[in-house]
């Protein structure tokens, strides 16, 4: 089954490819490398089920060959596939296995810890998530892993109402700027920024942060998530009295959802547009609302992969 692999789990952009240095001895079995490379190609093509099957075979072969470095690599990669499929508990188990197989200072351990922290948070084990995220930040081999782990810590702290800790972790995530960072990770950073702004822990415009999040998600090709961010930005703009800008965000979100096959979602947002149009002057907004209403009522063909 072809399944788009895309989420705000940013470690999903960080497949650990065979052939890189790992802890322990390098696998001598070429079958492990062949399976891993085929799995990576399938993952890159969006074939998540196929990738998971191949990574599972590579993991079993690595265990058979007593190749701990390759076993850790393939457990991590298989864990990313499980996360993409929503199998969070199984993903966490795989990330934990990879952590055990790697030496304390191994390259790649921070990637595993950051992904494990994400999985632990999603399962509701925030204490374990904070421990793994803290270790990932301390290792600091990879800036992307450090950013992801810091955002996990910021999200947990914000959920607990610990805004000062959330702000500190957010600042760590921002260190180094955007260069070389996956756009999906930048999007998540903006979502955390919006949450901190809404909580009064960070100065700035909530709607602006959400609009930046939408742009990063558009760049990443995560269009359903982009539409959700645009709707949230529209809500923030509406609540601050910026009705024209809110109308524009809703319009974009409805158009994207309809094109992606979510007619119900598009109609829900068009209803919000109607509320905005009533507060705006000029026939132009009435025409745009009429066009959006007609679009939402048309049968939609799903174009999102």
N, C-alpha and C positions, 0 to 999 in steps of 0.2 A: 504494500500500500504506500502510495506517495503521500507524505505528510510534510507540510511546511515546518521547518524547525526554526522557530523564532519566538523569543520571549525576552523578558527583562532579566532573565538569568544570563548575565553577560559572559560567564565562563563558557557558555555554549559556543562562543566565538574563539575559544582557546583550546581547540583539540590538541592533544599532546601526541605529536606524530612520531611514528616509529623511525628510528635512525638517529634521534637526538640522544644526548647523554642521559643515562639513568643511573640510579644507585645500583650497586652490585654489578655482576658481570654482564656484559652485553649478550643478548640471546644469540646463540649460534644457529638456531633452527630457522631456516629461511621461510618456512611455512608461517611462522608467527608474523614475520614482517610482511609477507604477502597478504595475509588475512587483515592485518592492521591497515595496510595501505588501501586495500579494497574497501574496507569499512570507512576510512576517511573520505574516499572519493564518493561513496554513497551518501555520507552525511552532508558533504558539501553540495551534493545535487538535491538535497531535501528528502532523500529516501530514508527516513528515520528507522522504519521497521527493518529494512535490509541492513542498514548500518548496525543496528543493535544485534541482529543475528550474527553478523560477521565479527563484531567486537566480542560477543560472547564466545564464539569459537576460538578467537585469538587468546582470550583470557584462559580458557580451559587448556589450550595448547601450552601457554606460558606456565601454568601450574604444573603440567605434565613434565615440561622440560626443566623445571626448577630454575626458572628465569625470573627472579623477583622484580627486577626493574621493569621488564616487559609486562609482568602481571599487574604491577601497580599502574602502568600506563593504560593498559586495556581496561582495567577496573574503573579507572577515572573516566575514560572515554565512554564506556558503557553506561556509567552513572549519568553522564550528560544526556545520553539518549533516553534513559529512564525519566530524568527530570522533564525533558521535552514532552514525554508521553503522559506526564502527570503522576508517575509512579515514584513519589517522593521518598517514601520509606525505603524502598529498594535502592534508590539512588544513594541515600545516606549510608546504607550498609556497604555499598560498593566504595564510596569515598572513604569510609572508615577502614576498609580492607586495604586500600591503596596507602593510607597513612601508616598503617602498621608495617607494610612492606618496604617503605622508604626510610632511609637513614635520616636523622634529625636535620641535617643541613643539605639534604639532596635538592638539586635543581628540580623544580616542578612541584615540590611539596607545598609551596604557597598557593599554587593553582588548585591543588586538591583540597587544601584547608579552606580556601575561599568558597569553593563549590560546596564543600561539606557544611560550612556555616550557613549558606543559603538553604540547603536542604533541611538542616536542623531547625532553622527558623520556620520554614514552611510546615514542618511537622508539629510545631508548637513547642519544641524544646529550646527555648531562648537561652537558657543557661549554657547548654552545649554549644549553641551557635556563637555565643560571645567568646567562649574559650577558643574555639577554632578560628574565629575571625581575628582575635587578638594575636594568636600565633602567626597567622598569615601576614598581618601587618608588621609584626616584629621581624619576620624573615626578610621581607622587602626585596626578594629577588626580582619580582615582576611588578611593574607599576600598575598594570591592569588588575592583577590579583589583589594588590594592596587597596586599590580604589574600590573594588567590589566588596572586599571584606569590610572596609570602612563604612560603606553604605549600609551593609547589613547591621553593623553596630549602631549607625545613626538611626536606622528604621526601628530597631528594638528600643533604643533610648527614647525616641519620639513617642512610641507606643506606650511607654511607661510614664510619659510626661516629664522625663528628665531632659529638659530642653538644652541645658548647658552641655551635657555629655553628647547629645545629638549634634549640637553645633560644632563641637570639637571634632567629632568623627567626620562630619561633613567637610570641614576644613581640610582634614587629612585626605579625603577623597578628591578634593579639588586641586591638591598640590601637583604642579607640573602641567596644568592646563589640558587642552584637548588633543594635542599632537600625539598621534599613534594610538589613540583610544578608540575602541569600537563605538559607533554612534549609539548603539543600544545602551551602552553603559553611561554615556553622556546624557541620554534621555532619562535614565533612572536617577542620575544626579540631580537633574532639573526637577523631577517629581519630588525628591526629598527636599530640595530648596523651597518648592511651593508649600510643602507641609510645614517647614520651619517658619516660613513667612506667615502662614495662616495662624501658627501658634505664637507669633510675636517674638520668636527667637532669632529671627534674621530680618534685616531691613530689605525691602524690595517689593516688587509688584507680583502678586500671586499669579495673576493672569499672564503676565509676561513670561514667567518661568514655565507655565503650562504650555504656552505657545512655542517656546524654545524646545520643550520636550517633544511636542508634536513634530517639529521640523527634524529633530534628530531621528525620531521614529520613521518619518518619511524617508530619510536617507538610508535607514537600515532596512527598508522594505517591510516594516511591520505596520501594515495599513490599518488593521482593526484597532490596534493599540493607538495608532495615530488619531483615528476618529474619536476614540474615547478621550484622549488628551484634548482634542479640539472642543469636544462637548464640555469638558471640565473648564477649559479656558472661557468658553462662552458663558458658563454659569457664573464664573468669577467676574467677568466683565458686566454681565447683567446685574449682579448684586451690587456692583460699584457704580451703577448708573450709566455705563458706557454701552448703550443699547445698539448703536450702529455696528460697533466692533463685535458685540456679542452675536448679532444677526449673521455677520460674515463667518464667524467660527462655526456656528450651527449649520450654516449653508454648506460649508466645506465638509463637515462631519457627515451630514445627511447624504451628500453626493457620494462620498467614499463608501459608506455603509451600504447604500443601494447597489453600487457597482460590485461590492463584495458579496452580495447575495442576502444581506440582512435587511429585508424590506420592513420588518417590524421595527427594527431600530431606527431606520430612516424616517418612518412615519412618526415615531415618538419625538424625534428631534425636530421634524417639520412643525409639530405642534408647538414646540418652544419658539420656533421662528415666528409663528402666527402671533404669539404673545408679544414678541419684540416689534413686529410690524405695526401693531396697533399703537405703539408708542412713537413711531417714526413718521415723519412727514414725507410727502412726495409719492408720486405714482411708481417711482422706480422700485421701491421696496415691495409694493403690492405686486408688481410684475414678477419680481424675483420669487416672492412667496408663491404666486400662482404656478410658476415654472417648477419650483421644488415640490409643490403639492401634486402636480401632474406626474412628475418623476416618481414620487413615492408610491403612487397608485398603479404604476406600470409594473407588469411582471418583470422580475429581475433575473438576469443570468449571472451566475457566480463566475467572476473573472479572477478572483484571488486563487493562487496555487494552493 
